[in-house]
C-alpha cells in the first residue's frame, strides 16, 4: 500500500474516531441518542429503529427527571409503543453513565416482567459499545449481580419487585412503576386496590431523599380507579404526559417543559408507521369502545359511571333564568386554576340553586383563564340571579387565595372554602343525593345546552379524568349546602332586652 493510501486510511480512521467521540458525548447528555445508537441495537439487533416524536417526548421528560426538574412523572400511553424499552430498560443504564451511584427500585404487576426489564437494562450496560465508551466509569460487582438485584462498585443498585409482593426493605433514588396492573386484571377491584396500596405503603415511602429523588409511573390506562386515577384525584406535584393513540383535543395537555402534542387533526394516529390506520382500526373493533377508551386513548370511562351514574341525573326544561325564580337560595362555586395555556386546567364556576333538597345547575363558566380574566369573571357573573345569591365560594388553595385576596373588599359574601378530604371522598359525600335524584341539569335538548352531555360524561368518568374542575366546583357547592350550619332568622327576644337569638 502506498504512503498516500496509508495517509488517507489514517485520516478516515481519525474522522471515524472523532465522529464516534462526538456521538458518545451527545449520548451522555441526550437519552434519545443513547436509545437509538446504544440501547436499541442491543435490545433489538437487526431491527430498524422506527423513530417518532412521542419517543423524543418521553426521553425529554426523563431527562428532566435526571436534571431534577421533575420529581414525579406520570406517563400514560398505549401498549407496544416502546414504553418499557425507554423507561425501564434504557433510562437506568443511561443515568448510570454520569451518576453510577443511583439506586433503583423497579416494579411491575408481576415479578417476571420487572425481571425482564432489569435483565435487558443490564444487557445494555454489559454490551461492547457501552463498555468501550463508559466502561471506565464503574464496574458491576460479582457478589451482587443476579437477575433480581445487581450493584456496581459505586454503590449504585437495581432491585426489582412486584406490585402484588410484600414491601421491600430497600430504598432508592428512583422508583419506577411500569404497568402496576395487567390488562387481564383491569376489572379486578382487588388487583387495582392492591397496586394502589403497594404504591401508598411501599413505593412512596422508599425514596432515599424524598426532597430530591423521583418516582416514575408509566402504564396504559385500564380503569378509572387504576393507579393513575388515584394519583390524579388524590396527589399534587405530578407531571402528566398523556399520549393517546388518536389525537383528541379534549385530552390535550401542556407539560411543565412546554411540550404539546404536535398533532392537529382529530383521530390522527400516534405513530402511523409503527401502527397504521388498518391495524389500529382492527384493534379498536376487537377491543370495543370501553377498552379502546382506556387502553388506547388513555381516557377510561365507566360503562355507567362509577360514582355519578348518568341515569341518576334529572333535567329541567325551562330557561335557567325562569328556573331560578323558584329557588330557595343560590350560590356560586368556583374552582380556580389560571395558567392561560392550552394544556392547563380550566377555571370552573358553577351557579347552583337549592330548592328544598334538590340542587340545580343554573349557569356554568368553564374556560382556561388568566388571573385577570378569572377575577373579572367572578365579578361579572355574580350579577346573575343576584337577588337570591347568598354566597360565592372559592376554594382556599392553589390559585384560590389570590382571587380571594383581590376581591374580598369588592365582592360581598365571598367565602373561602378549605376542602376536607380528597377529591374522591368529597365526591362520595354527595353521591347519595345524586343517586336519590336530587341533582338537576338544564335539559340537553334545549337550545344552547348541548354541552350537558359532555358535562355528564366527565362526571361518569371520574376519577381519573384529565380535567375535573367542574366536579371540584360541584362537590364544593353541594357539600357547602349540606354541611353549613343551619340557623334561624334573627329575632328580638323581650326577655333578653333586645339580644339576638338564633
N, C-alpha and C positions, 0 to 999 in steps of 0.2 A: 504494500500500500504506500503511495507516495506521501511525501511530507504534507502537501496541501490537503490531501484526503484525510490524513490524521488530524490536521488542524480543524477541518470542517466538522469531523466527527466529534472532536473535543468540544467545539463550540456548541454543537447540537446538544451534547450531554449537559453542558453547563446551562443552556437555556431550559432544558427539561428539569434540571435540579432547581433552577430559580422559580419555574412555574410550580413545581411541587411544593417548594417552600412557601410561595405566596398562597397556594391553596390551603396548605397546613395552617398558616397564620389566620386565614379567613375562617376556616372551620373551627378554630379555637373560640372565636367570638360569635359565629353565626351557626345556630343549630340547623337551619335548613341546609346549609352547605355540608355540614357534618353528616346529616342524614343521607343526603344524595350521594356523596362521594366516599364515605367511610362506612356508614352503617348498612345502607341498602345492599351493596354488593356482597356483604357477609350474610345478611338475613335472607336475601333472595338472589342468589348467584345466577347469572344468566338471564334474569328477568329485567326488562327495561323499566326504568323509573318513570312513572307517569306523574308528572308534576301538575299542580293545580293551586289556585290561590288559597284554598282552605288549608292546605298544608303549611303555607307560609304564615297564615294567621295563627295557627296553633303554635308553630315554632316561635313566633314573635311574642306570644303571651307567656310561653315557658321561659324565654329569655328574660322577660320582665320579672319572673319568679326568681331567676338566678341573680338578677340585679337588686332584688329586694323591693321592687316597685309594686309587686303583687304578692300578698301572703296567703290569700285564699282564692283559688282559681277553680271555677266550676265550668266544665265543658260538656255540652250536650250535642251529639251528632249521631247520624245513622251508623249502622254496622257496616263493616267492610270498607271503611274509609281511612284506614291507617291509624286509627285512634291509639291502639295499644302499641303499635310499632313506634310511634313518635313519643308518646307519653311514658310508657312503661319500659321500653327497650332502649331506644336511642338516647333519650334525655338524661337518665342517670349516668350512662357511660360518658356522655358529653360533659356533664358538670364535673366529673372526676378529673378531667384534663387539667383544669385550673384549680379545683378545690377538692383534692382527693380525700380530705378528712370528713367529707359529708357522710352522714349516716341516713340510710333509707329504711322505712318500713313500707312495704308494698303489699296490697291486699286485693283480692277479687272474691267473687262469690264462692269459688272453690279453690282449694289449695293447689291442685294440679295446674290450674290456669295461671295463678300467681307464680308458680314454679317455672312454668314455660317461659314467662316473660323475663324472669330473673336469669334463667339459663341463656336465653338469647342475648340479653344485655352483657352477660359475661363473655359470650362468644364474640361479641363486637370488641370487647376490651382485649381479648386474647388473640385477635386477628393480627396478621402480619403487618397490615397498613397502620393499624392503631399502635402496635408495639414499636414499629420503626419510627413513628412520628412522636410518640409520647411515652415510650417505654421507660424513659429515664425519670419520669415524674413519680411513679410509685410501682410497687410490685404486689401481686396477690400473695397472701400468706398461705403456706401449705397446711398449717394446723387448723385453719378455719376456712375451708374452701369446698363446701358441698353445695348441692343444688338449692337448698332452702335457706342457707346462710353462708355468706362469704365476706371476707375482710381484705383490706390491703394494709401495707406496712405503715400507712399514715393514719391508721385507726378509722378509716372510712369503712363502712359496712353496708350490707343489704340483708334484711331479714324479711322473709315472706310469711304471710298469714292469710286467713280467710275470714270473711265477714260472719261466717257461721261457726267460727272457732272461739275458744276461750281467749281471754285477754292475754296479751303478750307482756312480758316483763321488760322488754327492750324499749329504748327511746330512739328518737330520730330527729334529724334536721328537716327531713322531707317525709311526709306521709302521702302516699299515692294510693287512691282508691279507684280501681279500674273495674267497672261493672260490678257493683255491690250485690246485684240480684240477677239471676239468669233469666232469659226471656221466657223459658217454660214455667217459671215461678212468678210471672208478672202479676197474676191474680191471687197469689197466696198472701193473705194478710200476715201470716206468721213469718214468712220469709222477708217481707218488706219491713215488718216491725223489728225483726232480729237485726237486719242490716243497719237500721237507724239506731237501735240500742247499742250495737257494736260501735258505731261512729261516736255516739254521745259518751259511752262509758269507757271506750278504749282509745280509738284513734285521736279524738280531740284532746285527750289528756296525756299523750305520749310525745309531744314536742319537747326537745331538749331546752329550747329557748322560745317560749310562746310569743315573745315580742318580735323575734326576727325570723323564725323558721316558718315553713309553709306547708299547707295542706292542699293537695290537688285531687279533685274528684271528677271523674270523667265516665260517662256512660250514655247509652241510648235511653231515652225516656221510656218507661214501661207502664206507668200508672201515675195518677195524680198524687198518690201518697207514697211515692218512692223517695229515695234519699234527696233528690233534687227538690221535690215538693216540700219536704221538711225544711231544707236549708233556705229556700226562698221565702217560706212562710215564717220561720222562727229565728233566723240569724241575719246579722248585718255584716257588711265588710267583704262580701264575696264578689269577685269579678265574674260575670256570667257571659261566656262565649257560646252563642247558640248558632248552630249550623244546620238548618233544616234541609231535607232532601230537595224540596221545591221551594222556590222563593215565595214568601208570603209577607207582605209589608206589615201586617199586624204583629208579626213576630220579630220585627226589626229592632235591633238594639245597637247602641254605640258603647264600646267599652272604654275604660279609662285611658287606653292607649290611642283612642280616636279611631279604632277600627270600625268600619261599617261594611256590611255585606255588599259587595260590588254589583250584585245582580239588580236588574231593573224591572224585568218583566215577570208578572205573576206566573208561577208554575215553572220558572226556569230552573234547570237541574243544578245540583251542587257540583257534580263532576261528570259531565256528559261523556267524556272519553272513557272514564272508568266504568260508569253505569249509564247507558244510553236510555233514550225515551222508551224503546220497546221493552228493555229489561225492567225499568222502574215501573212501567205500567202493568207488566205482568206481576211484579211483586205486590203492587197495590191491590190488584184484583184478587190475588191469592190470600193476602193478609186481611182484607176487609177494612172498612173505614175506621173502626175503633183502633186497631193495631197500627194502621197507617198513620193516624194522627199522632200516636205516641212514638213508635219506633222510628218512623221516617221523618215526621215533621217536628218532633220534639215538643209536641203540644197535646199531651194526653187529655182526654175529656171523659167524664163519666158517661156511661150509657144512659143514665137518667139524671145524674147529679149526686155526688156523694153526701154533701151536707145540705145544699139547696137544690132540691129536685124541681125540675122545670114545671112539672104538673101541679105543684103547690102554689105557684103564683096566681094571683087574682088580677082582674083588669077592671078599670072603669072606662066609660065610653063617652064622656063629655069632656070638653076642653079643660085643662088643669085650672085655669082661672075660675071657671064655674065650679069645679070640684072643690076648690079652696074655700068657697063660701060656707060649706058645711063643716069645715074643720073646727075642732075644739081649740087647737093651737098649732103653730107651725114653727119649725126650726130650720136653720141651715147647718149642714155638717160638712166640714172641709178637711181634705187630706192634701197636704202640701209637699210637692217636690218641684222645684223650679230650676232646671238647668238650661231650658230653652234649646235643647239639641234633639236631633231626630231619634236618638235611642234612649233618652232619659224617660223616667216615669212621668205619668200625667198628673196634673193638678185636677182633683175631683171635688166638685162642690154639689151636694145634693140637697134640694129643698124637700123636706119631709113634713107632711101634715099628719096629725093624730086626730082620729075620731073614735072615741071610746078606746077599745083595744086594738083597733086597726090602724095601720100606718100606710100612708100614701106617698108615692114619689110624685112630686108636683113639678119639679124642674131639675135640670141637670146641666152642669158645666163640666166638661172633660176635655182638657187640651194641654199641650206642652207649653207652659207659660214661664216667662222670666219673673223675677221678683216684682218688678214694677207692674207688669201685666196682672200678676196674681193679686197684688194689692188693689188695683183698680177694679178687678173683677169682684172681689169681696165687697168693696164699697158700692158698686153699681147694683149687684144682684140683690143686696139686702133690701132694695126698694120694692122688690116683688113681694106681694102678699104682706106688706109691712104692717098692716093693721092687726094681723094675728101672729106675727113673728115674735116669739118670746126669747129666743137665744140664737146666737151664732157660734157654733162650736168649731174650734180649731185645735187639732192635735198638738200638744205641747212638747214636740220632739221633732227631730230632723229640721226642716225649714220652718215649721210652725212658729217657734218663738220669735223669729224675725218679723213675721206678719203680725203677730200679737203685739209686739213692741211698737210697730209702726202705726197700728190702727187703734190702740187701746184708748186714745184720747178722743177719737173722732167717731168710732162705731159703738153705739150702745149695745149692751148685752153680749159683748164679745167674751166668750167663755173658753178658757184654756182647758183642755182635756188631757189628763195623764192616762194613757192606755194601761189597763190591767191585764196581765197575762199575754200570751202570744196571739197571733192572728187567728190561728185555728181555734183556740179556746174562746176568743171573742165571737167567732162565727157560731160555734156550738151553743153559746149562751143564748143566741136569738133563734136558733134552729127550731125549737118547739113552736114559736109564734109563726114561723114560715110554714111549718107542716100543718098548723091549725088553720091556715088560710087567712092570716091577718095582714098579709103584705099585698098591696095593690099597686099596679103599674098602669100607665096610660096604655090603652089598647094599641098594639102594633098595627091595627087596621086603620087607625085614624091617620089623616094626612100629617106628615112630618114626624111620625114616630116609628118608622121602620127600623131604627136603631135599637129598639127594645129587644128584638130577637138576639142581637149580639150581646146586649146587656145581660140577658138571662143565660146565654151560653157561658159568659165569663163566670157567673156565679156557679153554674153547673160544673165548670172545670176546676174550681177552687178545691184544694190548694194546689199550687204549682203553676198558676197561670203567669205569663210574662208581666202583665200589668194588672195589679189587684187594687188599684186606687179606689175604684167605685165600691168595692167590697169593704175596704177600710172605712170609707166615709159612711156607708150604710150601717155597718155594725156599730160604728161610733154613735151615730144618731139614734138608732133604735135602742141600744144599751143605755143611752142617757135618759131616754123616755122611761125606761124600765127601772132604772136604779136610783134616779134622783129622789131627793127627799120630798115626799108629799107634804103639802101644808094647806091650811085653810086660809081664806082671805082674812086679813086683819080686821078686828072689830074692837070697839071700846067697851071695856068691862067696868061697869059702875063701881063694883066693889074694890077695884084697884086704883080708883081715882084717875082713870084715863089711860092706864098702862095697857099696851097692846098684848093680846094673847093670840097664840097660834094653835 
